Amino acid sequence: MNIYKIRKTDIILIAVILIISAVFVLYGLFISEPTKSVYIFVNNEEIGNYSIVENQKIELDFDGIIGGTVVISDGFVWVENFGCPDKLCEKTGKISRVGEVIICLPNKMIIRIS
């Protein structure tokens, strides 16, 4: 029968691993991520960038034909009252993570979070 005994070096190794793990957990809890920005592009031109932490409504007008509202509230972004026929941009819903986009093809508009 082989019975393993815990040696002093084993205890030190376990303690070091626990300390390193605790440091990573605390780093993740207390270090805030950089502020995300909302970028709005129309016809491949940036028409504005906004902080995602400031609640605001941005009214957009596309050559007086079709318009709508981009809403930024509580860390989420969505569009309301767009005049496009399919309303896919509105059906996208709220986005909040880096890399997510809302696209409105009739208006050639892209809203991206970076």
C-alpha positions, 0 to 999 in steps of 0.5 A: 500500500502506497500512502502519500504524506503531505510534505512541507513543499506541497503545503507551500505550493498549495498556498502559493496557488491560492494566493495567486488565485485570490489576487486574480479574483480581487483584480477582477472585482475591483479594477473597473473596465474602461468606459465603453463608447457608442459610435454612430456611422452614416454612409461610412462617416462617423457622425458622433461618439457618445459615452455609454454611461451618460443617459441621452437621446440622439435624434437622427435625421437622414436628409429629411426623409427617414429619421429616428432616435438612438437611446443610451440609457443605463449602459444599453443602446437601442433605436426607437421610431425609425422610419425604415419599412422593415424596422429590423434596427428596432427589432435588434433590441438593446445592446451593451457589450463591446463589439455589438452593432445595430445596423439600419440598411435603408438609412446606411447607419451603423451603431457600434459599441467599442 
